[in-house]
Structures are given as structure tokens and as C-alpha cells.
């Protein structure tokens, strides 16, 4: 029976101890059946609702587009294609009438 390598030191010498796996090299113990929540990105909209890929949102305020004289009006609908782990523009969206663009999550509301 083979076990996955240690998540801390990538050692292949892992053994089972009751419900946990143990690495003898770094002494790290973990539950192989536990859900890893570190990979989940938590991005919230203007109302504090969690956003995910595929969610439909509306723009909560008029937004100027950088490098253009165009403005995205309040109430414009968009579909989130991806939620990213960035500080300034967390959402990769398809905005109606504008096209593909990155949007900051605090300027949208979940529809």
C-alpha cells in the first residue's frame, strides 16, 4: 500500500497511525481524508456574500475603465469566469456590453 508524500517535506517514507499519516523525517501528522481548505479562495462582494466561478453579478457603482473614456454603468450585468487570488482585481468577468475584463469584488453585488 502506498501513501501520498508528506505535504511538508515531500518525503516518501510515510506510515499510517490509526486515522492519520505520519512522516518520520519531519514528524508532520495529517489526516488524508480531511478536506484541504487552503486552496479555496474567499472573495466577497459589496454585501459580504462569497463569490465563486460562474456566479452572476451586477455592478454596484459606475466604474471607469483604465486607459479608456468608457464607463461601466451601475446595474450592468456580468458573469464571473474565474475568482483569482489578487489584491486589486479578484474577478475575471465577462461584462455585458464591454467584454472580458478584471473587476474588483467590492464593486459588484451577487445577482
N, C-alpha and C positions, 0 to 999 in steps of 0.2 A: 504494500500500500504506500503510495507516495503522497506527500503533503506539499502544499504550496510553500515557497521560500519565505523566510522571515521578512515581514514588511519593513523592519528597521535596518537590518544589516544584510539582507538578501542571502543569508546562509541557507544551504540546502539540508543541513543537519537539524531537522525539526522533528520533534516527537510529540505524541499525544499524551495529555494528562487529564483524565476524565473528560470534560467538555471543552477544554482549552488546548491550544497548541503552544508548545514551549520551544524557544530557541536556546540551546545550550551555550552558544557563543556570546550572546549579549543579554541573556536572561529575560528576554521580552516574552510576555504571555498575551495571547489574544484568543478571542472566540471566532472560529472560522465561519460560523453561521450568523454572526452579527452583521447588520446592515451598516456599510460604511457611509456615514453622513458627511464626511469631509468633502466629498466630491459634489455635493449638492450646493448650488449657488442660490442664495437667498436675496432676491431683488424685490423691493416693494414699490408700489405705485404711490401716487399722491395721497391716497386714503389709507395706506398701510397694508393693502392687500398684496399677497405674494403673487408674483408673475411667473409664468412658465412658457416654454416654447409652444407656439400655436395659439396663444391667447389673443383675443380681440380687444383692442384698447381704443380710447378716444383721447385726443389731445386736450389737456386741461387749461392751456393758455396759449396765446399766439406765440409762435416760435419763429425767430429769424433764422434763415439758413445761411451758414457761414459761406462767404465768398459769392453770395448771390443777393439780388434785391428781392427775391421771392420770400413770402411769409406763409407758414402753415397756420391756418386759422383754427381757433378754438372749436372743438367738436369734430374735427377731421378724424376719420376712422383709420386704423392701422392694424396690421396683423404682425405679431411678433414671430420672427423666423428663428432667432436664437437669443438666449439670455447669456451674456458674457460677464466675466469677472473683471470689469474695468472700473475705474473711479469716475470717469466723466460721462461716457456714453455706454450704458449697460445693455441696451436693446438694439438688436439688428432687426429693423422693421421694414415692411412694405407699406408705405403711406399712400393712401388714395390721392390721386392727382399729382403726386410728386415722384413716387418711385421708391427705390431702395435707399435707405439711409439709416444712420445710427442716431438713436434718440436717448436722452437721459430719462430714467424711470420716474423721477419725481415730477415730470411734466405731463404724465399720462394717467388716465384712470381706466381700470378694467371695465369693459363693456358687458 
